């Protein structure tokens, strides 16, 4: 799979309440506190998800290739295909 991001360059990082594109210091988003949920935890989760997205998608493709060759574990293959579809759909 060839990843062609349509967003600011990764990795992102948390800086206060802001999510920032690492190298360029470009503000990506500002995270606000939700009742009972500190903004730092929400920002850290979003950054981890964004920074790991392409590696996880590539890993799913690799796992699917192996499962398709072995023609085994169709339930796992279905689960991977569903996760991949969710990861790649437009927001």
Secondary structure, 3 states (H helix, E strand, C coil): CCCCCCCCCCCEEEECCEEEECCCCEEEEECCCECCECHHHHHHHHHHHHHHHHHHHHHHHHHHHHHHHHCCCHHHHHHHHHHHHHHHCCC
